[in-house]
């Protein structure tokens, strides 16, 4: 055991997590794929993904999912 703390969790969602590793390296885990990125590279990747998602929303709008909610009856 090295006595060093592990990576600092920055954000997560099911199947995804982003951590701050030793030396300021950003660790991005997406399913079976992992990236070790310098902060500026991670910022560029994040910006590129955000632009892609905005364009995708314009090109291929997502249809709303209809669902039945429980309760809400009158009386």
C-alpha positions, 0 to 999 in steps of 0.5 A: 500500500502506497499511502497515497489516496486514489483518484478524486471522483469528479462526476459519474453516471451509470457506466461512466465516471470522470476522475482527477488522477495523479499529476492532474491527469483526467481519467475518463471511463466510458463503459469498456473504454478509458482515456488518460487526458491532460486537462486541456485535451479533456476540455477540447474533448468535452467541447467537441462532444457538447457541440456534437450533441447540440448539432444532433439535437437540431438534425435529429430531434428526440421524440418525447417519451410518453408514459402513464403517471400513477395517481392524479385522479379527480376527487 
